[in-house]
Amino acid sequence: MPLHQIDVSKTIIGDFFGEGVTIFFLIMGFFFFNNSSLKRLLTKIFKTIIIPALSYIFVAQILSRWVYGESNLVQSIIRPGFTLENISGIFSWDASKIHLGSRLWYLFTYVQIAFWFPVLHYFVREGAQAGKVRKYLLIMSGITVVLRDIQKIVSFDWGIITWYSVIPMSIFIVILGYEIYQNAGFYMVIKRCFFVV
């Protein structure tokens, strides 16, 4: 490809599957709804994700000045780098506000998905009504994703076009994963037909 040209297909694929997190949430949709107890799910997440993440945040703030060479270890422990913005980041689900914690966004998103579990469970039950609601959510969110990605490549003179979606993108990906898993047989037939043609 000539220099300074955008490879549209790679840009779209890279945007959708960036860092492998999207693939993880897609696969998560395959198995997430095997959980039958919200209490058990939240207990597990609290023990394996929330407590370790909060412990990391706490230790990172205590040792941050020492890690950056701004003070020795003892001074760093005596005067830790806690700020109101760190606390705000935890309660606003914004990991970018947490010093040395910006990469925790992935865990924050995972916990948010778990909190959605009771609502999502209604969308994945058997029955025509649940199927219609699920497909409606997927279509609305799918339009949002397509419009967002197109506008990363093409800018319109009249400004940014937005679309309405009632669920976050992470939830959309989990539901999409569930839908793909439930229709795996159908997709295998399509795949075979594609390769035959």
Accessible surface in RSA format (square Angstrom, percent):
REM  Atomic radii and reference values for relative SASA: ProtOr
REM  Chains: A
REM  Algorithm: Lee & Richards
REM  Probe-radius: 1.40
REM  Slices: 20
REM RES _ NUM      All-atoms   Total-Side   Main-Chain    Non-polar    All polar
REM                ABS   REL    ABS   REL    ABS   REL    ABS   REL    ABS   REL
RES MET A   1   151.92  78.7  73.71  48.8  78.20 186.2  76.69  65.2  75.22  99.7
RES PRO A   2    88.36  64.4  72.16  65.8  16.20  58.9  84.55  69.8   3.81  23.7
RES LEU A   3   154.65  86.1 135.63  97.0  19.02  47.8 138.37  97.2  16.29  43.8
RES HIS A   4   188.15 102.8 138.89  96.5  49.26 126.0 109.95 113.3  78.19  91.0
RES GLN A   5   109.08  61.0  86.22  63.0  22.86  54.4  25.50  54.3  83.58  63.4
RES ILE A   6   105.99  60.3  87.41  65.1  18.58  44.8  91.59  66.0  14.40  39.1
RES ASP A   7    43.04  30.1  37.21  37.0   5.82  13.8  13.53  31.8  29.51  29.4
RES VAL A   8    72.58  47.8  69.65  63.1   2.92   7.0  69.65  60.5   2.92   7.9
RES SER A   9    65.69  55.5  58.50  78.1   7.20  16.6  45.28  96.4  20.41  28.6
RES LYS A  10   148.16  72.3 139.34  85.5   8.82  21.0  86.46  77.8  61.70  65.7
RES THR A  11    49.60  35.3  39.61  40.2   9.99  23.8  36.90  49.6  12.70  19.2
RES ILE A  12    70.95  40.4  70.24  52.3   0.71   1.7  70.95  51.1   0.00   0.0
RES ILE A  13   103.99  59.2 102.84  76.6   1.16   2.8 103.99  74.9   0.00   0.0
RES GLY A  14    41.06  50.6   0.00   N/A  41.06  50.6  34.60  95.0   6.46  14.5
RES ASP A  15    45.59  31.9  20.36  20.3  25.23  59.7  13.99  32.9  31.60  31.5
RES PHE A  16    41.74  20.9  39.27  24.3   2.47   6.4  40.66  24.6   1.08   3.1
RES PHE A  17    74.84  37.4  65.56  40.6   9.28  24.1  65.83  39.9   9.02  25.8
RES GLY A  18    32.38  39.9   0.00   N/A  32.38  39.9  24.98  68.5   7.40  16.6
RES GLU A  19   123.42  70.9  73.44  55.6  49.99 119.0  54.42 105.3  69.00  56.3
RES GLY A  20    33.91  41.8   0.00   N/A  33.91  41.8  24.02  65.9   9.89  22.1
RES VAL A  21    23.22  15.3  21.49  19.5   1.73   4.2  23.22  20.2   0.00   0.0
RES THR A  22    16.69  11.9  16.15  16.4   0.54   1.3   0.77   1.0  15.93  24.1
RES ILE A  23    75.80  43.1  75.80  56.5   0.00   0.0  75.80  54.6   0.00   0.0
RES PHE A  24    85.40  42.7  81.79  50.7   3.61   9.4  84.92  51.5   0.48   1.4
RES PHE A  25     5.56   2.8   5.56   3.4   0.00   0.0   5.56   3.4   0.00   0.0
RES LEU A  26    29.09  16.2  29.09  20.8   0.00   0.0  29.09  20.4   0.00   0.0
RES ILE A  27    78.56  44.7  78.56  58.5   0.00   0.0  78.56  56.6   0.00   0.0
RES MET A  28    17.38   9.0   8.53   5.6   8.85  21.1  17.03  14.5   0.35   0.5
RES GLY A  29     0.14   0.2   0.00   N/A   0.14   0.2   0.00   0.0   0.14   0.3
RES PHE A  30    49.21  24.6  44.23  27.4   4.98  13.0  44.23  26.8   4.98  14.2
RES PHE A  31   109.36  54.7 104.18  64.5   5.18  13.5 104.28  63.2   5.08  14.6
RES PHE A  32    10.65   5.3   4.99   3.1   5.66  14.7  10.40   6.3   0.25   0.7
RES PHE A  33    23.16  11.6   7.47   4.6  15.69  40.8   7.70   4.7  15.46  44.3
RES ASN A  34   115.71  79.8  85.57  82.7  30.15  72.6  33.34  80.2  82.37  79.6
RES ASN A  35    51.45  35.5  43.65  42.2   7.80  18.8   8.35  20.1  43.09  41.7
RES SER A  36    95.43  80.6  62.93  84.0  32.50  74.9  44.81  95.4  50.62  70.9
RES SER A  37    30.99  26.2  25.19  33.6   5.80  13.4  17.38  37.0  13.60  19.1
RES LEU A  38    63.46  35.3  57.30  41.0   6.16  15.5  57.30  40.2   6.16  16.6
RES LYS A  39   169.64  82.8 161.01  98.8   8.63  20.5 109.45  98.5  60.20  64.1
RES ARG A  40   159.39  66.9 153.49  78.2   5.91  14.1  71.62  97.9  87.77  53.2
RES LEU A  41    12.20   6.8   9.02   6.5   3.18   8.0  11.75   8.2   0.45   1.2
RES LEU A  42    53.53  29.8  50.47  36.1   3.06   7.7  51.02  35.8   2.51   6.7
RES THR A  43    59.48  42.3  53.75  54.5   5.72  13.6  43.59  58.5  15.89  24.0
RES LYS A  44   134.75  65.7 129.88  79.7   4.87  11.6  77.13  69.4  57.62  61.4
RES ILE A  45     4.22   2.4   4.22   3.1   0.00   0.0   4.22   3.0   0.00   0.0
RES PHE A  46   104.85  52.5 104.85  64.9   0.00   0.0 104.85  63.6   0.00   0.0
RES LYS A  47   134.68  65.7 120.76  74.1  13.92  33.1  71.36  64.2  63.32  67.4
RES THR A  48    82.83  58.9  61.01  61.9  21.82  52.0  60.25  80.9  22.58  34.1
RES ILE A  49    26.15  14.9  23.81  17.7   2.34   5.6  25.80  18.6   0.35   1.0
RES ILE A  50    38.93  22.2  36.52  27.2   2.41   5.8  38.93  28.0   0.00   0.0
RES ILE A  51    81.06  46.1  79.82  59.5   1.24   3.0  80.65  58.1   0.41   1.1
RES PRO A  52    64.44  47.0  53.22  48.5  11.21  40.8  59.47  49.1   4.97  30.9
RES ALA A  53    10.71   9.8   6.96  10.7   3.75   8.5   9.98  14.0   0.73   1.9
RES LEU A  54    79.57  44.3  75.48  54.0   4.09  10.3  75.53  53.0   4.04  10.9
RES SER A  55    56.15  47.4  49.27  65.8   6.88  15.9  34.88  74.3  21.27  29.8
RES TYR A  56   100.93  47.1  94.26  53.6   6.67  17.3  79.02  59.4  21.91  27.0
RES ILE A  57     7.58   4.3   7.35   5.5   0.23   0.5   7.58   5.5   0.00   0.0
RES PHE A  58   111.31  55.7 110.35  68.4   0.96   2.5 111.22  67.4   0.09   0.3
RES VAL A  59    74.07  48.7  73.97  67.0   0.10   0.2  74.07  64.4   0.00   0.0
RES ALA A  60     9.38   8.6   1.84   2.8   7.55  17.2   9.23  13.0   0.16   0.4
RES GLN A  61     0.12   0.1   0.08   0.1   0.04   0.1   0.06   0.1   0.06   0.0
RES ILE A  62    30.33  17.3  30.21  22.5   0.12   0.3  30.21  21.8   0.12   0.3
RES LEU A  63    45.84  25.5  45.84  32.8   0.00   0.0  45.84  32.2   0.00   0.0
RES SER A  64     3.21   2.7   2.96   3.9   0.26   0.6   0.64   1.4   2.58   3.6
RES ARG A  65    56.45  23.7  55.77  28.4   0.68   1.6  20.63  28.2  35.82  21.7
RES TRP A  66   115.24  46.2 107.39  52.0   7.85  18.4  85.00  45.3  30.24  49.1
RES VAL A  67    95.77  63.0  64.59  58.5  31.19  75.1  70.70  61.4  25.08  68.0
RES TYR A  68   121.67  56.8  92.70  52.7  28.98  75.4  72.12  54.2  49.56  61.1
RES GLY A  69    64.71  79.8   0.00   N/A  64.71  79.8  31.12  85.4  33.59  75.2
RES GLU A  70   120.21  69.0  85.31  64.5  34.90  83.1  39.39  76.2  80.82  66.0
RES SER A  71    17.54  14.8   2.06   2.7  15.48  35.7  13.35  28.4   4.19   5.9
RES ASN A  72    84.30  58.1  74.53  72.0   9.77  23.5  40.16  96.7  44.14  42.7
RES LEU A  73    72.42  40.3  70.49  50.4   1.94   4.9  70.49  49.5   1.94   5.2
RES VAL A  74    96.09  63.2  95.07  86.1   1.02   2.5  95.95  83.4   0.14   0.4
RES GLN A  75    90.51  50.6  89.57  65.5   0.94   2.2  23.78  50.6  66.73  50.6
RES SER A  76     0.01   0.0   0.01   0.0   0.00   0.0   0.00   0.0   0.01   0.0
RES ILE A  77    90.31  51.4  80.41  59.9   9.89  23.8  80.41  57.9   9.89  26.8
RES ILE A  78   123.63  70.4  98.04  73.0  25.60  61.7 104.25  75.1  19.38  52.6
RES ARG A  79   162.35  68.2 157.39  80.2   4.96  11.8  52.17  71.3 110.18  66.8
RES PRO A  80    50.68  36.9  33.00  30.1  17.68  64.3  33.10  27.3  17.58 109.3
RES GLY A  81    21.33  26.3   0.00   N/A  21.33  26.3  16.64  45.7   4.69  10.5
RES PHE A  82    84.26  42.2  61.35  38.0  22.91  59.6  61.43  37.2  22.83  65.3
RES THR A  83    73.03  51.9  63.53  64.4   9.49  22.6  68.86  92.5   4.16   6.3
RES LEU A  84   151.97  84.6 144.54 103.4   7.43  18.7 144.75 101.7   7.22  19.4
RES GLU A  85   100.87  57.9  94.45  71.5   6.43  15.3  26.77  51.8  74.11  60.5
RES ASN A  86     3.92   2.7   3.92   3.8   0.00   0.0   2.02   4.9   1.90   1.8
RES ILE A  87    84.47  48.1  84.47  62.9   0.00   0.0  84.47  60.8   0.00   0.0
RES SER A  88    45.10  38.1  35.44  47.3   9.66  22.3  30.21  64.3  14.89  20.9
RES GLY A  89     0.00   0.0   0.00   N/A   0.00   0.0   0.00   0.0   0.00   0.0
RES ILE A  90    46.33  26.4  38.98  29.0   7.35  17.7  38.98  28.1   7.35  19.9
RES PHE A  91   160.76  80.4 136.58  84.6  24.18  62.9 139.86  84.8  20.89  59.8
RES SER A  92    57.42  48.5  31.88  42.5  25.54  58.8  39.93  85.0  17.49  24.5
RES TRP A  93   102.46  41.1  82.39  39.9  20.08  47.1  58.08  31.0  44.38  72.0
RES ASP A  94    48.55  34.0  44.93  44.7   3.62   8.6  15.73  37.0  32.82  32.7
RES ALA A  95     2.50   2.3   0.08   0.1   2.42   5.5   0.08   0.1   2.42   6.4
RES SER A  96    85.45  72.2  56.67  75.6  28.78  66.3  41.89  89.2  43.56  61.0
RES LYS A  97    75.16  36.7  65.06  39.9  10.10  24.0  35.81  32.2  39.35  41.9
RES ILE A  98     3.61   2.1   0.14   0.1   3.47   8.4   0.49   0.3   3.13   8.5
RES HIS A  99    78.13  42.7  69.73  48.5   8.40  21.5  51.75  53.3  26.38  30.7
RES LEU A 100    61.87  34.5  37.09  26.5  24.78  62.3  48.94  34.4  12.93  34.8
RES GLY A 101     1.55   1.9   0.00   N/A   1.55   1.9   1.55   4.3   0.00   0.0
RES SER A 102    57.89  48.9  52.80  70.5   5.09  11.7  27.65  58.9  30.24  42.4
RES ARG A 103   165.03  69.3 153.13  78.1  11.90  28.3  75.75 103.5  89.28  54.1
RES LEU A 104    20.82  11.6  20.67  14.8   0.15   0.4  20.82  14.6   0.00   0.0
RES TRP A 105    92.03  36.9  90.81  44.0   1.22   2.9  85.35  45.5   6.68  10.8
RES TYR A 106    60.79  28.4  60.79  34.6   0.00   0.0  46.72  35.1  14.07  17.3
RES LEU A 107    48.72  27.1  48.72  34.9   0.00   0.0  48.72  34.2   0.00   0.0
RES PHE A 108    21.41  10.7  21.05  13.0   0.36   0.9  21.41  13.0   0.00   0.0
RES THR A 109    22.54  16.0  22.51  22.8   0.03   0.1   8.92  12.0  13.63  20.6
RES TYR A 110    44.80  20.9  44.80  25.5   0.00   0.0   8.47   6.4  36.34  44.8
RES VAL A 111     7.52   4.9   7.52   6.8   0.00   0.0   7.52   6.5   0.00   0.0
RES GLN A 112    63.10  35.3  62.09  45.4   1.01   2.4  17.77  37.8  45.32  34.4
RES ILE A 113     0.04   0.0   0.04   0.0   0.00   0.0   0.04   0.0   0.00   0.0
RES ALA A 114     0.11   0.1   0.11   0.2   0.00   0.0   0.11   0.1   0.00   0.0
RES PHE A 115    99.25  49.7  79.52  49.3  19.72  51.3  82.22  49.8  17.03  48.7
RES TRP A 116    71.41  28.7  68.61  33.2   2.80   6.6  54.42  29.0  17.00  27.6
RES PHE A 117     7.21   3.6   7.21   4.5   0.00   0.0   7.21   4.4   0.00   0.0
RES PRO A 118    53.05  38.7  45.64  41.6   7.41  26.9  51.67  42.7   1.38   8.6
RES VAL A 119    72.18  47.5  70.80  64.1   1.38   3.3  72.18  62.7   0.00   0.0
RES LEU A 120     0.34   0.2   0.34   0.2   0.00   0.0   0.34   0.2   0.00   0.0
RES HIS A 121    61.63  33.7  61.60  42.8   0.03   0.1  47.56  49.0  14.07  16.4
RES TYR A 122   133.15  62.2 129.65  73.8   3.50   9.1  81.16  61.0  51.99  64.1
RES PHE A 123    36.29  18.2  36.29  22.5   0.00   0.0  36.29  22.0   0.00   0.0
RES VAL A 124    12.57   8.3   5.14   4.7   7.43  17.9   5.14   4.5   7.43  20.2
RES ARG A 125   129.23  54.3 120.24  61.3   8.99  21.4  47.18  64.5  82.04  49.7
RES GLU A 126   175.95 101.0 144.47 109.3  31.47  74.9  66.84 129.3 109.10  89.1
RES GLY A 127    50.40  62.1   0.00   N/A  50.40  62.1  34.94  95.9  15.45  34.6
RES ALA A 128    79.77  73.3  56.62  87.4  23.15  52.7  68.16  96.0  11.61  30.8
RES GLN A 129   128.04  71.6 124.85  91.2   3.20   7.6  60.05 127.8  67.99  51.6
RES ALA A 130    11.65  10.7   4.99   7.7   6.66  15.1   9.33  13.1   2.32   6.2
RES GLY A 131     9.93  12.2   0.00   N/A   9.93  12.2   9.92  27.2   0.01   0.0
RES LYS A 132   135.76  66.2 128.06  78.6   7.71  18.3  78.68  70.8  57.09  60.8
RES VAL A 133    48.73  32.1  46.36  42.0   2.37   5.7  48.73  42.3   0.00   0.0
RES ARG A 134    23.95  10.1  23.95  12.2   0.00   0.0   0.00   0.0  23.95  14.5
RES LYS A 135   105.48  51.5 104.79  64.3   0.69   1.6  85.11  76.6  20.37  21.7
RES TYR A 136   125.93  58.8 122.46  69.7   3.47   9.0  92.45  69.5  33.48  41.3
RES LEU A 137     8.48   4.7   8.25   5.9   0.23   0.6   8.41   5.9   0.07   0.2
RES LEU A 138    19.97  11.1  16.41  11.7   3.56   9.0  16.62  11.7   3.34   9.0
RES ILE A 139   108.50  61.7 101.91  75.9   6.59  15.9 107.96  77.7   0.53   1.5
RES MET A 140    31.49  16.3  31.49  20.8   0.00   0.0  19.36  16.5  12.14  16.1
RES SER A 141     0.23   0.2   0.23   0.3   0.00   0.0   0.00   0.0   0.23   0.3
RES GLY A 142    19.00  23.4   0.00   N/A  19.00  23.4  18.90  51.9   0.10   0.2
RES ILE A 143    60.29  34.3  57.38  42.7   2.92   7.0  59.31  42.7   0.99   2.7
RES THR A 144    28.17  20.0  27.05  27.4   1.12   2.7  27.29  36.7   0.88   1.3
RES VAL A 145    12.91   8.5  12.83  11.6   0.08   0.2  12.91  11.2   0.00   0.0
RES VAL A 146    85.51  56.3  82.78  74.9   2.73   6.6  85.43  74.2   0.08   0.2
RES LEU A 147    37.51  20.9  37.51  26.8   0.00   0.0  37.51  26.3   0.00   0.0
RES ARG A 148    93.05  39.1  86.07  43.9   6.98  16.6  53.70  73.4  39.35  23.8
RES ASP A 149    10.89   7.6   9.69   9.6   1.21   2.9   5.76  13.6   5.13   5.1
RES ILE A 150    68.99  39.3  68.19  50.8   0.80   1.9  68.99  49.7   0.00   0.0
RES GLN A 151    36.21  20.2  16.86  12.3  19.35  46.1  13.00  27.7  23.21  17.6
RES LYS A 152   120.82  58.9  86.30  53.0  34.52  82.2  62.98  56.7  57.85  61.6
RES ILE A 153    44.58  25.4  19.86  14.8  24.72  59.6  21.08  15.2  23.50  63.8
RES VAL A 154    73.26  48.2  69.61  63.0   3.65   8.8  73.20  63.6   0.06   0.2
RES SER A 155   104.02  87.9  78.40 104.6  25.63  59.0  46.41  98.8  57.61  80.7
RES PHE A 156    58.66  29.3  43.28  26.8  15.38  40.0  45.25  27.4  13.41  38.4
RES ASP A 157   152.92 107.1 113.36 112.8  39.55  93.5  38.28  90.1 114.64 114.3
RES TRP A 158   182.46  73.2 142.17  68.8  40.29  94.6 149.86  79.9  32.60  52.9
RES GLY A 159    34.41  42.4   0.00   N/A  34.41  42.4  33.24  91.2   1.17   2.6
RES ILE A 160   149.93  85.3 119.09  88.7  30.84  74.3 119.70  86.2  30.23  82.0
RES ILE A 161    59.69  34.0  52.68  39.2   7.00  16.9  56.55  40.7   3.13   8.5
RES THR A 162   111.91  79.6  89.22  90.4  22.69  54.1  60.05  80.7  51.86  78.4
RES TRP A 163   114.36  45.9  92.25  44.6  22.11  51.9  97.58  52.0  16.78  27.2
RES TYR A 164   149.97  70.0 142.94  81.3   7.03  18.3 113.10  85.0  36.87  45.4
RES SER A 165    28.90  24.4   5.59   7.5  23.31  53.7   5.30  11.3  23.60  33.1
RES VAL A 166    79.94  52.6  54.16  49.0  25.78  62.1  59.88  52.0  20.06  54.4
RES ILE A 167     8.27   4.7   2.54   1.9   5.73  13.8   4.42   3.2   3.85  10.5
RES PRO A 168    63.88  46.6  50.89  46.4  12.99  47.2  63.17  52.2   0.71   4.4
RES MET A 169    47.50  24.6  42.54  28.2   4.96  11.8  41.66  35.4   5.84   7.7
RES SER A 170    16.28  13.8  11.28  15.1   5.00  11.5   8.57  18.2   7.71  10.8
RES ILE A 171     1.02   0.6   1.02   0.8   0.00   0.0   1.02   0.7   0.00   0.0
RES PHE A 172    12.18   6.1  12.18   7.5   0.00   0.0  12.18   7.4   0.00   0.0
RES ILE A 173    17.50  10.0  17.50  13.0   0.00   0.0  17.50  12.6   0.00   0.0
RES VAL A 174     0.00   0.0   0.00   0.0   0.00   0.0   0.00   0.0   0.00   0.0
RES ILE A 175     0.11   0.1   0.11   0.1   0.00   0.0   0.11   0.1   0.00   0.0
RES LEU A 176    44.64  24.9  44.64  31.9   0.00   0.0  44.64  31.4   0.00   0.0
RES GLY A 177     0.00   0.0   0.00   N/A   0.00   0.0   0.00   0.0   0.00   0.0
RES TYR A 178    25.98  12.1  25.98  14.8   0.00   0.0   9.10   6.8  16.88  20.8
RES GLU A 179    14.51   8.3  14.51  11.0   0.00   0.0  10.01  19.4   4.50   3.7
RES ILE A 180    54.56  31.0  54.56  40.6   0.00   0.0  54.56  39.3   0.00   0.0
RES TYR A 181   100.70  47.0  90.87  51.7   9.83  25.6  53.43  40.2  47.27  58.3
RES GLN A 182    96.27  53.8  64.74  47.3  31.53  75.1  15.02  32.0  81.24  61.6
RES ASN A 183    50.20  34.6  46.45  44.9   3.75   9.0   6.67  16.0  43.53  42.1
RES ALA A 184    46.61  42.9  43.56  67.2   3.05   6.9  45.74  64.4   0.88   2.3
RES GLY A 185    51.49  63.5   0.00   N/A  51.49  63.5  42.11 115.6   9.37  21.0
RES PHE A 186   120.85  60.5 110.26  68.3  10.59  27.6 115.60  70.1   5.25  15.0
RES TYR A 187    92.32  43.1  88.13  50.1   4.19  10.9  58.64  44.1  33.67  41.5
RES MET A 188    87.59  45.4  87.58  58.0   0.01   0.0  63.77  54.2  23.82  31.6
RES VAL A 189    81.58  53.7  80.89  73.2   0.69   1.7  81.53  70.8   0.04   0.1
RES ILE A 190    87.78  50.0  87.31  65.0   0.47   1.1  87.31  62.9   0.47   1.3
RES LYS A 191   108.38  52.9 103.39  63.4   4.99  11.9  57.68  51.9  50.71  54.0
RES ARG A 192   152.63  64.1 149.80  76.4   2.83   6.7  56.45  77.2  96.17  58.3
RES CYS A 193    68.81  52.1  65.08  72.6   3.74   8.8  24.99  63.3  43.82  47.3
RES PHE A 194   147.65  73.9 134.88  83.5  12.77  33.2 140.51  85.2   7.14  20.4
RES PHE A 195   144.61  72.3 115.46  71.5  29.15  75.9 118.24  71.7  26.37  75.5
RES VAL A 196   129.44  85.2  99.53  90.1  29.91  72.1 106.54  92.6  22.90  62.1
RES VAL A 197   160.73 105.8 105.27  95.3  55.47 133.7 122.16 106.1  38.57 104.6
END  Absolute sums over single chains surface
CHAIN  1 A    13230.1      11143.6       2086.5       9273.6       3956.5
END  Absolute sums over all chains
TOTAL         13230.1      11143.6       2086.5       9273.6       3956.5
